[in-house]
């Protein structure tokens, strides 16, 4: 048996049997920076790259964001804010949104209606649970966790993201507050694309299938299997509508905040036909192919409307103040950390205008 000495400043959520052969990273979750002293007899087999017999600071641990100690924490306490928060997706560009929503919660702003698309659906769920820092910890601690992203999910979940692990284990360990999430005093929706109709559909948290809907909303085409919900196949909500502006407008919300994951002025290249790979993969789903073909045009038109409505003072857009060149499946933890704090600081700067708008 090996020996692990852990300073009192470290929190551990679970530690199963430790042997001299291996200590799995999934067996040891460290959330606060501290010191880990590992004896020579213990090897770390996953996500960590540690030399036996050396004392490590948390920041030195490979594949975890080095600024782990700076991530905010706590629980939202306060009154709900009337309005609708719309969260765009973008895979790991959604780490920007994690920074935004954490700063909002810290500032005492928790909207009574949230709708998220793709990565925005996960961010929205964490925000709705009121746990500050939760969404950031998922991706800044676990981006390189092989059970969360990569080959293992391709085998277990038929996609690049391990939703079974995320929903069945990881969120629970990180403190997702299910009671707060399901509190009927506020609403949460996840948008997914119906592959039969090619249209966006909105699932509320009382549907009985909300976590399947989040899975569908964040299941990227090509690299993910369609998600069956009540006999209907669904994929990424962004395939049909990346920013569900009409959802909020049609429901008459007077206060609307939209969080985008691309800088202002960004527009997508529009095409008149689908690429051969996706045309072949979705041959049996003509309406879904149509949605994919029109996706960029729909997005650009939505962005044009957002700009016009923001100028009129109808809504507020929070978007990256700079382009950090983040890829959809970005693995550079320093870049992801900078993206998180860009979202945090962008939101901090807009708070005075936001308070005024919400009055």
Long-range contacts (C-beta under 8 A, 24 or more apart in sequence): 1-41, 2-38, 2-39, 2-40, 2-41, 2-42, 3-39, 3-41, 3-42, 4-28, 4-36, 4-37, 4-38, 4-39, 4-42, 5-36, 5-37, 6-30, 6-34, 6-35, 6-36, 6-37, 7-34, 7-35, 8-34, 9-33, 9-34, 10-34, 10-35, 10-36, 10-58, 13-173, 13-174, 14-173, 18-42, 25-145, 26-145, 26-147, 29-173, 30-58, 31-137, 31-141, 31-174, 32-58, 32-69, 33-57, 33-58, 33-59, 33-68, 33-69, 34-58, 46-145, 46-146, 47-144, 47-145, 47-146, 63-143, 63-144, 63-333, 64-140, 64-141, 64-144, 64-333, 65-140, 65-141, 65-333, 65-334, 65-336, 65-337, 65-340, 66-333, 66-334, 66-337, 67-337, 67-341, 68-140, 68-141, 71-133, 71-136, 71-137, 71-140, 71-340, 72-102, 72-106, 72-132, 72-133, 72-136, 73-132, 73-133, 74-106, 74-132, 74-133, 75-130, 75-131, 75-132, 75-177, 76-105, 76-108, 76-110, 76-130, 76-131, 76-132, 78-108, 78-110, 80-110, 80-111, 80-112, 80-185, 80-186, 81-109, 81-110, 81-111, 81-112, 81-255, 81-358, 82-111, 82-112, 82-254, 82-255, 83-111, 83-112, 83-113, 83-253, 83-254, 83-255, 83-256, 83-257, 83-358, 84-111, 84-113, 84-114, 84-115, 84-247, 84-248, 84-251, 84-253, 84-255, 84-256, 84-257, 85-111, 85-113, 85-114, 85-115, 85-124, 85-127, 85-257, 85-259, 86-115, 86-120, 86-243, 86-244, 86-245, 86-247, 86-248, 86-256, 86-257, 86-258, 86-259, 87-114, 87-115, 87-116, 87-117, 87-120, 87-121, 87-123, 87-124, 87-127, 87-259, 88-117, 88-118, 88-120, 88-238, 88-242, 88-243, 88-258, 88-259, 88-260, 88-261, 88-262, 89-116, 89-117, 89-118, 89-119, 89-120, 89-121, 89-217, 89-218, 89-236, 89-237, 89-238, 89-242, 89-261, 90-118, 90-119, 90-120, 90-238, 90-261, 90-262, 90-328, 91-118, 91-119, 91-220, 91-328, 91-329, 91-330, 92-119, 92-139, 92-143, 92-326, 92-327, 92-328, 92-329, 92-330, 92-336, 93-119, 93-261, 93-262, 93-326, 93-328, 93-330, 93-339, 94-118, 94-119, 94-120, 94-122, 94-123, 94-139, 94-261, 95-136, 95-139, 95-140, 95-326, 95-336, 95-339, 95-340, 95-343, 96-259, 96-261, 96-320, 96-326, 96-339, 96-340, 96-342, 96-343, 97-123, 97-135, 97-259, 97-261, 97-343, 98-123, 98-126, 98-135, 98-136, 98-138, 98-139, 98-340, 98-343, 99-136, 99-339, 99-340, 99-341, 99-342, 99-343, 99-344, 99-345, 99-346, 99-347, 100-259, 100-318, 100-343, 100-344, 100-346, 100-347, 101-126, 101-127, 101-135, 101-259, 102-132, 102-133, 102-135, 102-136, 102-344, 103-343, 103-344, 103-347, 103-348, 103-351, 104-347, 105-130, 105-132, 106-132, 107-347, 107-351, 109-354, 109-358, 110-186, 111-186, 111-257, 112-185, 112-186, 112-187, 113-186, 113-187, 113-188, 113-189, 113-248, 113-253, 114-186, 114-187, 114-188, 114-189, 115-188, 115-189, 115-190, 115-191, 115-202, 115-244, 115-247, 115-248, 116-188, 116-189, 116-190, 116-191, 116-214, 116-217, 117-190, 117-191, 117-217, 117-237, 117-238, 117-241, 117-242, 117-243, 117-244, 118-217, 118-218, 118-220, 118-236, 118-237, 118-238, 118-242, 119-218, 119-261, 120-259, 120-261, 121-190, 121-191, 121-213, 121-214, 121-217, 121-218, 121-237, 122-166, 122-214, 122-218, 124-188, 124-190, 125-176, 125-181, 125-188, 125-190, 125-214, 126-176, 128-180, 128-181, 128-186, 128-188, 128-205, 129-176, 129-177, 129-178, 129-180, 129-181, 130-177, 130-180, 131-174, 131-175, 131-176, 131-177, 131-180, 134-171, 134-174, 134-175, 134-176, 136-340, 137-174, 138-166, 138-170, 138-171, 138-174, 139-336, 140-333, 140-336, 140-337, 140-340, 142-170, 143-330, 143-331, 143-333, 143-336, 144-331, 144-333, 145-170, 149-329, 157-225, 158-224, 158-225, 159-219, 159-220, 159-223, 159-224, 159-225, 160-220, 160-223, 160-224, 160-329, 161-218, 161-219, 161-224, 163-214, 163-215, 163-218, 167-211, 167-214, 167-215, 181-205, 182-206, 189-247, 190-214, 190-216, 190-217, 190-237, 191-217, 191-237, 191-241, 191-244, 191-247, 192-216, 192-217, 192-227, 192-229, 192-234, 192-235, 192-236, 192-237, 193-234, 193-235, 193-236, 193-237, 193-238, 193-239, 193-240, 193-241, 193-288, 193-291, 194-232, 194-233, 194-234, 194-240, 195-226, 195-232, 195-233, 195-234, 195-235, 195-282, 195-285, 195-287, 195-288, 196-232, 196-233, 196-285, 196-287, 196-288, 197-287, 198-240, 198-285, 198-287, 198-288, 198-289, 198-290, 198-291, 199-240, 199-287, 199-291, 200-237, 200-240, 200-241, 200-244, 201-234, 202-244, 202-247, 203-229, 220-328, 221-278, 221-281, 221-282, 221-292, 222-277, 222-278, 222-281, 233-285, 235-288, 238-295, 239-288, 239-291, 239-292, 239-295, 240-291, 240-295, 240-298, 241-298, 241-302, 242-295, 242-298, 242-299, 242-302, 243-299, 243-302, 243-303, 243-306, 245-302, 245-305, 245-306, 255-315, 255-357, 255-358, 256-314, 256-315, 256-316, 257-315, 257-316, 257-317, 257-318, 257-354, 258-306, 258-315, 258-316, 258-317, 258-318, 259-317, 259-318, 259-319, 259-343, 260-306, 260-317, 260-318, 260-319, 260-320, 261-319, 261-320, 262-319, 262-320, 262-323, 263-319, 263-320, 263-321, 263-322, 263-323, 264-307, 264-317, 264-319, 266-303, 267-299, 267-300, 267-303, 268-295, 268-296, 268-299, 268-300, 269-296, 270-296, 270-297, 270-300, 271-296, 313-357, 316-350, 316-353, 316-354, 316-357, 318-343, 318-346, 318-347, 318-350, 319-346, 320-346, 321-346
